[in-house]
Amino acid sequence: MATKQDVKVLGWSASPFVARVRIALNLKGIEYEFLNEDLGRKSDLLLKSNPVYKKVPVLIHGEKPVCESLLIVQYIDEVWAASGLPILPADAYDRAVARFWAAYIDDKLPNQAPVLLGEADEPTKAEATQHMFAALQQLEEVFEKCSEGKSFFGGNTIGYVDITLGSYLGWMKAMEKIAGIKLLDEEKIPQLVKWAERFCSSDAVKEVIPQVDQFVEFSKVLQAAFKAAASPSN
């Protein structure tokens, strides 16, 4: 069993990508030390551990860094295969399908966040909402097929696609509050709404994803940082 001294996670508490790593470690029952990075200031350890992209998350296991959230989740599943339950399916085809839908989620959902969390005009927000909801409706169909009537995309337990999509739930709820929209609509995507409740109730998840009001405050900090970065220097 790994100890906190063996495993460290460099991240930012509101990052959905960092949440994935922490959820995966929790599912495997692996102790780790979480090192929170200051927004806007990269630590020397981060720059040393991820010199190419210089971003979180980074998993440091026995002094060896692993970067990129979904690659880290796969690494965790392989290295601690004997701990907890598997995250990726055992069947090669099912693994390929899970990776496909994880890539789909990362392609479709984050692109709309800056619009729905920012100060865009109403037509732009309406278009972003439409794109976001179209992706969620597609994932409703995927859930029905992949879950086969069970609780999660991965079956009876949280798996790879669950972690990928579930990591965005906090920010999606913040988008609903900030933009005054309804993404997790019980009438239109009832299975995903129930799935989201189950996912967020998991012991591996609920201590990782902050409350919606915290995400709203995080959004204000991010918007201020973006404006400062865009302002011409004197």
QUICORJO-V954078 format. One record per residue. PSI is psi in whole degrees, 0 to 359 (999 if undefined). OMEGA is omega in whole degrees, -180 to 180 (none if undefined). D_CENTER is the distance of its C-alpha to the mean C-alpha in Angstrom with 2 decimals. Layout:
# QUICORJO-V954078
PSI|OMEGA|D_CENTER / PSI|OMEGA|D_CENTER
This chain:
# QUICORJO-V954078
130|179|25.32 / 148|177|23.48 / 171|179|24.07 / 329|179|22.29 / 333|-179|24.70 / 330|-170|23.49 / 125|176|19.71 / 148|175|18.04 / 121|174|14.55 / 126|-177|14.76 / 186|177|12.15 / 130|-168|11.80 / 335|-178|11.03 / 358|-177|9.40 / 127|177|6.99 / 330|-178|3.23 / 324|175|4.39 / 320|180|6.79 / 323|-180|5.43 / 315|-178|5.06 / 315|-178|8.53 / 321|178|9.86 / 316|180|9.25 / 316|178|10.88 / 319|179|13.60 / 319|179|14.23 / 327|180|14.70 / 352|-179|17.11 / 32|-178|18.83 / 125|176|18.71 / 142|180|19.71 / 160|176|18.21 / 125|179|18.80 / 120|180|16.09 / 105|-175|17.47 / 124|178|16.16 / 144|174|16.83 / 131|178|18.74 / 128|178|17.42 / 354|178|19.90 / 118|-176|21.47 / 129|-179|20.49 / 160|177|22.00 / 324|-180|24.50 / 320|178|22.50 / 314|-179|19.49 / 325|178|22.01 / 322|-174|23.74 / 329|180|20.78 / 68|-175|19.17 / 343|-178|22.28 / 302|-177|21.31 / 339|177|18.18 / 42|-179|18.43 / 163|177|14.77 / 159|4|12.12 / 159|169|10.79 / 130|172|13.98 / 128|175|15.04 / 114|-177|18.77 / 111|-178|20.58 / 40|179|24.30 / 1|179|24.34 / 123|-178|22.71 / 143|173|19.53 / 131|-174|16.83 / 164|-180|14.53 / 123|-167|11.63 / 310|-176|8.37 / 329|174|9.34 / 324|178|12.86 / 318|179|12.30 / 317|177|11.00 / 319|179|14.12 / 314|180|16.21 / 316|-179|15.48 / 325|-178|16.42 / 315|-176|19.54 / 320|-179|20.75 / 47|-178|20.52 / 329|-177|21.51 / 353|-179|24.09 / 139|177|21.86 / 207|180|20.22 / 156|180|19.41 / 144|178|18.29 / 315|175|14.70 / 148|179|16.01 / 154|179|19.17 / 326|-178|22.51 / 135|-176|24.00 / 318|180|23.66 / 316|179|23.52 / 325|176|20.87 / 317|179|18.71 / 319|179|19.38 / 316|179|18.47 / 317|179|15.08 / 324|178|14.40 / 311|-176|15.84 / 331|174|13.65 / 318|178|10.40 / 322|178|12.14 / 314|-180|13.19 / 314|-179|9.89 / 337|178|9.01 / 325|-171|12.66 / 321|-170|13.08 / 312|-174|10.49 / 333|-176|9.90 / 333|-177|13.68 / 345|-175|14.71 / 313|-179|12.90 / 326|180|15.66 / 312|-174|18.30 / 340|178|17.21 / 350|-175|16.52 / 210|-174|19.62 / 36|180|23.31 / 160|179|23.83 / 167|-173|26.80 / 317|178|26.71 / 321|179|27.29 / 318|178|24.38 / 322|180|22.06 / 320|179|23.60 / 317|179|22.94 / 320|178|19.25 / 319|180|19.03 / 317|179|20.92 / 317|-180|18.67 / 315|-177|15.53 / 326|177|17.55 / 319|178|19.03 / 319|180|15.74 / 323|177|15.03 / 322|175|18.62 / 319|-180|18.26 / 334|173|15.40 / 317|178|17.74 / 320|179|20.29 / 318|180|18.12 / 315|-179|17.26 / 321|-178|21.00 / 313|-173|21.94 / 324|-175|19.51 / 334|-178|19.63 / 43|177|23.43 / 4|-180|23.77 / 186|-168|21.67 / 333|-173|18.88 / 167|176|15.78 / 323|-178|15.08 / 7|-180|16.09 / 233|-178|19.17 / 344|-178|20.06 / 161|-180|17.17 / 131|-180|13.39 / 199|-172|12.79 / 311|-179|10.89 / 322|177|10.23 / 314|-180|9.43 / 317|-178|6.62 / 309|-179|5.33 / 318|-177|6.29 / 333|-180|6.04 / 341|180|2.69 / 352|-171|4.74 / 319|180|7.78 / 316|179|8.88 / 327|177|9.18 / 320|177|10.75 / 326|176|13.16 / 321|177|13.95 / 318|179|14.79 / 317|-177|17.04 / 318|-176|18.79 / 315|-176|19.27 / 352|-179|20.27 / 43|-178|22.07 / 173|178|20.62 / 108|179|19.59 / 312|180|16.61 / 77|-174|16.30 / 116|-176|20.01 / 331|-178|21.67 / 329|-174|24.53 / 325|179|22.74 / 64|-173|19.74 / 324|-178|20.97 / 322|178|19.38 / 324|179|15.78 / 316|178|16.67 / 322|176|18.08 / 316|-178|15.23 / 320|178|12.82 / 317|179|15.52 / 316|-178|15.81 / 311|-177|12.20 / 342|179|12.15 / 350|-178|15.63 / 140|178|14.89 / 331|-180|16.13 / 344|-172|13.36 / 316|-165|10.80 / 337|177|13.06 / 357|-176|13.88 / 317|-176|10.43 / 119|-180|9.13 / 168|177|12.02 / 159|-173|14.39 / 322|180|14.50 / 329|177|17.46 / 322|177|15.77 / 323|177|13.20 / 318|178|16.39 / 319|176|18.01 / 320|-179|15.23 / 319|179|15.62 / 319|179|19.34 / 317|179|19.03 / 315|-180|17.01 / 319|178|19.60 / 321|180|22.40 / 319|178|21.18 / 317|180|20.97 / 318|180|24.43 / 320|-179|25.86 / 329|-178|24.72 / 342|-178|26.26 / 137|178|29.47 / 139|-180|32.40 / 153|-179|33.54 / 999|none|37.07
